Structures are given as C-alpha cells and as structure tokens.
Amino acid sequence: MTTWIFTPVYRDARSFRILHERLLEVIERELPERRESVRFVAIDDTAGQDPEAATLAELEDVTVLQPPFNLGHQRALVYALRKALPAIADEDAVVTLDADGEDRPEDLPRLLRAAEEQGPQARPVVLALRTKRRESLSFKVFYRLFRLLFRALTGATVRSGNFAVLPGSIARRALLHPTFDLSYSSAILALDLPIAYVPCERGERYEGRSKMTYGRLAMHGLRMLMPFTDRIAIRALATFVFFGVLGAVLAAIVVCLKLFGSTVPGWTSYIALGALIVSLVALGNFVSLFVLFSQTRAVSLASIEEIDREENPFRPREEVAGR
C-alpha cells in the first residue's frame, strides 16, 4: 500500500520542506508501517517560475510536477492527481493538503485511520472538518456569509477544504469526472461520494503571509459553486415558479378588489408588480450568466494532460513490473 501525498506549492518551497519533514516524523511515530511507502508529489503552480520549487526534487521521495501555466491550487491538485492515476492502485491512500502548514501534519494519522475503519471494500473519502480558524474577524464574517449563500443555493454545507484522504479505488474512478475541472473540494460533495469527517483545527502558517486576496477568495468561492450548477438551476426554477404564482395571485386580488369597489393605493400595486418583474428578470439573468460562466471557466484539463505525456514520471504499475 502506497501513501501518496499531493500538495500544490506556489512560491512556498520552504514551507513544503517543513511540511515534508513534519509529515515524515508523524508517520514514523504513529504509522511506522507506512513509512517506507510514502510518496510525495509537489505541484509547482508557478509553472517553473520559482527556482526554489525545482530544488524539491532533490528529496528522494518527492516528485515535482510543473503544469504548463498557473492553475490555482485546486486545479493544480486535479492536474497532478490525474497524471499520477496510472501508478495509483486501488488499495493505495491518496492524501491532498496545502503546503503552508494550515493543514496540520499531526491530523493525518486520524484521517488515514478513519479511511480504513470501514474495511478495504467500503473505504470512504475522509475530509478534515474545520472546527477552529485563526483568520481575521473580517474573513470570518465573509466566510460565514459565503456558507449561508452556498447553503441557500446548493442545499450543501461547506465544512472542509483540500485536506482529504481518498482511497485509491475511488480516486481512480471519480477524478476522471469533468466536475473536478471546476473545483476539487466541492466536486467531492457534488458527486455524492461516500464521505466521513474528522474534526481538525486549522493550523498556523509556517512562514510568510497568505497570497489569497479577497478577489481570489471570491473567485474561489464562485468556482466552488460551479459543480452544483444543476442544483442551483433547479432551485432557481422553483423560485421562479413560486414568485410567478405569488405574483399572479396578488394581481388577481388587486383586480378583484378594484372590481368590487374597494380602494387600493395605485402605487402599491405598481411597486409590487415592478419589484416582482425586476426580481424575476434578475433571477433569469443570474441563471443564464452562471451557466455561461461555468462553461467558459471549465477549461478541460484533458488537453493539458496530453502535454509531455512522454515525460510522465508516473508509469503504470504493469509497466514498472514488466521491467
């Protein structure tokens, strides 16, 4: 059984070295039987622009991948995972986490054990359930608002990030789904895969400051909604029907009151009707623009995966065995 550890690195090579050292310490202390079968994959998301990232290949158990251009941390994970699929076996454990230290190495053994509790044939995807954050008050407020919006639009709750353990059997099948081109973490939720949660506190960065601006954070949140386009469209349709029926009923009441001579303030009916029309038009525009944006942003990684196929460092196990 191989334990694969994938992490995107964006000008954070020194943090990766700290993460690498601490993960090996934790595994050797708590899971010694896995120590000799750990394999790290660092994704240089600067596409070769960071010379420090290339030096990570000096570590004997680390493979460094360089996408042809910056993909963002979630799409970089998908790129690397798909590239490694030929070498991943069903019984392997696939770990994904960030390199900056906010995903704590000491939590990994609990995630790996939770993945094995159900037996080899029913292992779930294990996600780190965030119980405590160390961000600023403004970030916590915006994050809370985003969770409420996400829940209202999709019916699902955001409770985790990239820190996850996927059984090889699930990774080999699910990661080929095009939904993962949009967002790694929310695609796991959107595909209704078997999931188990392990409570984990958010750690502190090893060094430096986060490169996630509010603009990038907003884009990240929008991408997390994209795998749920079908659910959002259904909820939008239900909202459209509800307000359509409500508007028709209100209009009928106003007409009946006028027919029977009751006094109805003219501005009331006009404002109600105008607000209803504006809301319906806005709703329709949102659905149309959301679907259009989802499709245009869903640049398939299939074409990227064809690049340097000859140089893929992950050979199928059958090929390795044959040699």
C-alpha positions as CSV (number, residue, x, y, z in Angstrom):
1,M,0.0,0.0,0.0
2,T,1.4,3.4,-1.1
3,T,0.5,6.6,0.7
4,W,0.5,9.3,-1.9
5,I,0.7,12.9,-0.6
6,F,-0.2,15.7,-3.1
7,T,0.3,19.3,-2.3
8,P,0.3,22.5,-4.5
9,V,3.3,24.8,-4.0
10,Y,3.1,28.4,-5.1
11,R,6.3,30.2,-4.1
12,D,6.2,28.2,-0.8
13,A,9.1,25.8,-1.3
14,R,10.4,26.4,2.2
15,S,7.1,25.7,3.8
16,F,6.9,22.5,1.8
17,R,10.2,21.3,3.2
18,I,8.9,21.9,6.7
19,L,5.7,20.1,5.9
20,H,7.6,17.2,4.4
21,E,9.8,16.8,7.4
22,R,6.9,17.0,9.9
23,L,4.7,14.6,8.0
24,L,7.5,12.0,7.9
25,E,8.1,12.5,11.7
26,V,4.4,12.0,12.4
27,I,4.1,8.9,10.1
28,E,7.3,7.3,11.5
29,R,6.0,7.9,15.1
30,E,2.3,6.9,14.7
31,L,2.2,4.8,11.4
32,P,5.6,3.2,11.1
33,E,4.3,0.5,8.8
34,R,3.6,3.2,6.2
35,R,7.0,5.0,6.4
36,E,8.7,3.1,3.6
37,S,5.8,3.5,1.2
38,V,5.2,7.3,1.4
39,R,5.5,9.2,-1.9
40,F,5.2,13.0,-2.1
41,V,4.1,14.9,-5.2
42,A,4.7,18.7,-5.1
43,I,2.9,20.7,-7.8
44,D,4.9,23.8,-8.7
45,D,1.9,26.1,-9.6
46,T,4.3,28.9,-10.8
47,A,4.8,26.7,-13.9
48,G,8.6,26.8,-13.4
49,Q,8.9,30.4,-12.5
50,D,10.0,29.6,-8.9
51,P,13.6,28.2,-9.0
52,E,13.2,27.1,-5.3
53,A,10.4,24.7,-6.2
54,A,12.7,22.8,-8.6
55,T,15.1,22.0,-5.8
56,L,12.4,20.0,-4.0
57,A,13.2,17.1,-6.5
58,E,16.4,16.7,-4.5
59,L,14.4,15.0,-1.8
60,E,14.4,11.3,-2.8
61,D,10.7,10.6,-2.0
62,V,9.4,13.8,-3.8
63,T,8.3,14.2,-7.4
64,V,7.9,17.7,-8.7
65,L,5.3,18.4,-11.4
66,Q,5.2,21.7,-13.3
67,P,1.9,22.5,-15.0
68,P,2.3,24.5,-18.3
69,F,0.7,27.5,-16.6
70,N,-0.7,28.6,-13.3
71,L,-3.8,26.7,-12.5
72,G,-4.7,27.7,-8.9
73,H,-4.3,25.3,-6.0
74,Q,-7.4,23.2,-6.6
75,R,-7.0,22.7,-10.3
76,A,-3.3,22.0,-9.8
77,L,-4.2,19.2,-7.4
78,V,-6.5,17.7,-10.1
79,Y,-3.8,18.0,-12.8
80,A,-1.3,16.1,-10.6
81,L,-3.8,13.5,-9.4
82,R,-4.9,12.7,-12.9
83,K,-1.3,12.5,-14.1
84,A,-0.5,10.0,-11.3
85,L,-3.6,7.8,-11.8
86,P,-1.8,5.1,-13.9
87,A,0.5,4.5,-10.9
88,I,-2.1,4.5,-8.2
89,A,-3.6,1.2,-7.1
90,D,-7.0,0.6,-5.6
91,E,-5.5,-0.2,-2.1
92,D,-3.4,3.0,-2.0
93,A,-4.3,6.1,0.1
94,V,-4.3,9.4,-1.7
95,V,-3.8,12.4,0.6
96,T,-4.3,16.0,-0.5
97,L,-3.4,19.1,1.6
98,D,-1.9,22.6,1.4
99,A,1.8,23.2,1.9
100,D,1.6,26.2,4.1
101,G,1.0,24.4,7.5
102,E,-2.7,25.3,7.9
103,D,-3.4,21.6,7.2
104,R,-1.7,20.1,10.3
105,P,0.5,17.0,9.8
106,E,-0.5,15.7,13.2
107,D,-4.0,15.2,12.0
108,L,-3.1,12.9,9.1
109,P,-3.0,9.7,11.1
110,R,-6.6,10.2,12.3
111,L,-7.7,10.8,8.7
112,L,-5.9,7.6,7.5
113,R,-7.3,5.5,10.3
114,A,-10.9,6.8,9.6
115,A,-10.4,5.8,5.9
116,E,-9.6,2.2,7.0
117,E,-12.2,1.7,9.6
118,Q,-14.9,0.6,7.1
119,G,-12.8,-2.1,5.6
120,P,-11.0,-2.3,2.2
121,Q,-14.2,-2.6,0.2
122,A,-16.1,0.3,1.7
123,R,-13.5,2.9,2.5
124,P,-15.0,6.5,2.3
125,V,-13.4,9.7,1.3
126,V,-12.3,11.3,4.6
127,L,-12.4,15.1,4.9
128,A,-10.9,17.3,7.6
129,L,-13.9,19.1,9.3
130,R,-12.8,22.6,10.2
131,T,-13.6,23.2,13.9
132,K,-11.5,26.3,14.6
133,R,-10.0,29.1,12.4
134,R,-7.3,31.7,13.1
135,E,-8.3,34.2,10.5
136,S,-9.2,37.9,11.0
137,L,-12.7,38.9,12.0
138,S,-13.5,40.3,8.6
139,F,-12.5,37.0,6.9
140,K,-14.7,35.0,9.4
141,V,-17.7,37.3,8.7
142,F,-17.3,36.9,4.9
143,Y,-16.8,33.2,5.2
144,R,-19.9,32.9,7.3
145,L,-21.9,34.8,4.7
146,F,-20.5,32.6,1.9
147,R,-21.5,29.5,3.8
148,L,-25.0,30.8,4.2
149,L,-25.2,31.7,0.5
150,F,-23.7,28.3,-0.5
151,R,-26.3,26.5,1.6
152,A,-29.2,28.6,0.1
153,L,-28.1,28.0,-3.5
154,T,-27.0,24.3,-3.3
155,G,-28.5,22.7,-0.2
156,A,-25.0,21.6,0.8
157,T,-22.8,22.9,3.6
158,V,-19.1,23.8,3.2
159,R,-17.2,22.3,6.1
160,S,-13.9,21.3,4.6
161,G,-11.1,22.3,2.3
162,N,-8.3,20.5,0.4
163,F,-7.2,18.3,3.4
164,A,-8.6,14.9,2.4
165,V,-7.8,11.2,2.1
166,L,-9.2,9.4,-1.0
167,P,-9.0,5.6,-1.3
168,G,-7.2,4.7,-4.5
169,S,-10.3,2.8,-5.7
170,I,-12.4,6.0,-5.6
171,A,-9.6,8.3,-6.9
172,R,-9.1,6.1,-10.0
173,R,-12.7,6.5,-11.0
174,A,-14.1,9.8,-9.6
175,L,-11.2,12.0,-10.6
176,L,-11.9,11.4,-14.3
177,H,-15.3,13.2,-13.9
178,P,-15.2,16.6,-15.6
179,T,-16.7,18.2,-12.5
180,F,-13.3,18.2,-11.0
181,D,-12.1,20.6,-13.7
182,L,-14.2,23.2,-11.8
183,S,-13.3,22.7,-8.2
184,Y,-11.6,19.9,-6.4
185,S,-13.1,20.2,-2.9
186,S,-16.7,20.9,-3.8
187,A,-16.7,18.3,-6.6
188,I,-16.3,15.7,-3.9
189,L,-19.5,16.9,-2.3
190,A,-21.4,17.4,-5.6
191,L,-20.7,13.8,-6.8
192,D,-22.3,12.3,-3.6
193,L,-19.2,10.1,-2.8
194,P,-19.2,8.3,0.5
195,I,-17.8,10.8,2.9
196,A,-16.6,10.7,6.5
197,Y,-15.5,13.7,8.5
198,V,-12.7,14.0,11.1
199,P,-12.7,17.2,13.2
200,C,-9.5,19.1,12.7
201,E,-8.4,22.6,13.8
202,R,-6.9,24.9,11.3
203,G,-3.2,25.3,11.8
204,E,-0.9,28.3,11.5
205,R,1.2,29.1,8.5
206,Y,4.9,28.0,8.8
207,E,6.1,31.3,7.4
208,G,5.1,34.3,5.3
209,R,1.6,35.6,4.7
210,S,-1.2,34.1,2.7
211,K,-1.3,35.0,-1.0
212,M,-5.1,34.7,-1.1
213,T,-6.5,38.2,-1.7
214,Y,-10.2,38.9,-1.3
215,G,-10.5,38.9,-5.1
216,R,-9.0,35.5,-5.4
217,L,-11.1,34.3,-2.5
218,A,-14.3,35.5,-4.2
219,M,-13.2,33.7,-7.4
220,H,-12.5,30.6,-5.4
221,G,-16.0,30.7,-3.8
222,L,-17.6,31.1,-7.2
223,R,-15.7,28.1,-8.5
224,M,-16.9,26.1,-5.6
225,L,-20.5,26.8,-6.7
226,M,-19.9,25.6,-10.2
227,P,-20.1,21.8,-9.6
228,F,-23.6,22.5,-8.2
229,T,-24.9,24.2,-11.3
230,D,-27.7,21.6,-11.7
231,R,-28.9,22.1,-8.1
232,I,-28.8,25.8,-8.4
233,A,-30.8,25.7,-11.7
234,I,-33.4,23.6,-10.0
235,R,-33.7,25.9,-7.0
236,A,-33.8,28.9,-9.4
237,L,-36.7,27.2,-11.3
238,A,-38.6,26.5,-8.1
239,T,-38.1,30.2,-7.0
240,F,-39.3,31.4,-10.4
241,V,-42.4,29.2,-10.2
242,F,-43.1,30.3,-6.6
243,F,-42.8,34.1,-7.3
244,G,-44.7,33.6,-10.6
245,V,-47.7,32.0,-8.8
246,L,-47.4,34.6,-6.0
247,G,-47.4,37.5,-8.4
248,A,-50.4,36.1,-10.3
249,V,-52.3,35.6,-7.0
250,L,-51.5,39.2,-5.9
251,A,-52.6,40.6,-9.2
252,A,-55.8,38.7,-9.1
253,I,-56.5,40.0,-5.6
254,V,-55.9,43.6,-6.7
255,V,-58.2,43.2,-9.7
256,C,-60.9,41.7,-7.6
257,L,-60.7,44.5,-5.0
258,K,-61.0,47.1,-7.8
259,L,-64.0,45.3,-9.3
260,F,-65.8,45.3,-6.0
261,G,-65.1,49.0,-5.5
262,S,-62.5,48.6,-2.7
263,T,-59.9,51.3,-2.5
264,V,-56.4,50.1,-3.5
265,P,-53.5,52.6,-3.4
266,G,-52.3,52.7,-7.0
267,W,-48.6,53.0,-6.1
268,T,-48.9,49.7,-4.1
269,S,-49.8,47.5,-7.0
270,Y,-47.3,49.2,-9.3
271,I,-44.4,48.9,-6.8
272,A,-45.3,45.2,-6.1
273,L,-45.5,44.4,-9.8
274,G,-42.4,46.3,-10.6
275,A,-40.4,44.6,-7.9
276,L,-41.7,41.2,-9.0
277,I,-40.7,41.8,-12.6
278,V,-37.2,43.1,-11.6
279,S,-36.6,40.1,-9.3
280,L,-37.7,37.6,-12.0
281,V,-35.5,39.3,-14.7
282,A,-32.5,39.3,-12.3
283,L,-33.1,35.7,-11.4
284,G,-33.2,34.7,-15.1
285,N,-30.1,36.7,-15.8
286,F,-28.3,35.1,-12.9
287,V,-29.1,31.6,-14.0
288,S,-28.0,32.4,-17.6
289,L,-24.8,34.1,-16.7
290,F,-23.9,31.5,-14.1
291,V,-24.3,28.6,-16.6
292,L,-22.3,30.6,-19.3
293,F,-19.6,31.4,-16.8
294,S,-19.4,27.8,-15.6
295,Q,-18.9,26.6,-19.1
296,T,-16.3,29.2,-20.1
297,R,-14.3,28.7,-16.9
298,A,-14.4,24.9,-17.2
299,V,-11.3,24.7,-19.4
300,S,-10.8,21.0,-19.7
301,L,-7.5,19.7,-18.3
302,A,-7.6,16.9,-20.9
303,S,-5.6,18.9,-23.4
304,I,-3.1,19.9,-20.7
305,E,-2.6,16.2,-19.7
306,E,-1.6,15.4,-23.3
307,I,1.4,17.8,-23.0
308,D,4.7,16.0,-22.2
309,R,2.9,12.7,-22.0
310,E,6.1,11.0,-23.0
311,E,7.8,12.5,-19.9
312,N,5.2,11.4,-17.4
313,P,7.1,10.4,-14.3
314,F,4.3,8.1,-13.2
315,R,4.4,4.9,-15.2
316,P,1.6,2.3,-14.9
317,R,2.3,-0.3,-12.3
318,E,2.1,-3.0,-15.0
319,E,4.9,-1.3,-17.0
320,V,7.1,-1.0,-13.9
321,A,6.5,-4.7,-13.1
322,G,7.4,-5.7,-16.6
323,R,10.8,-4.0,-16.3
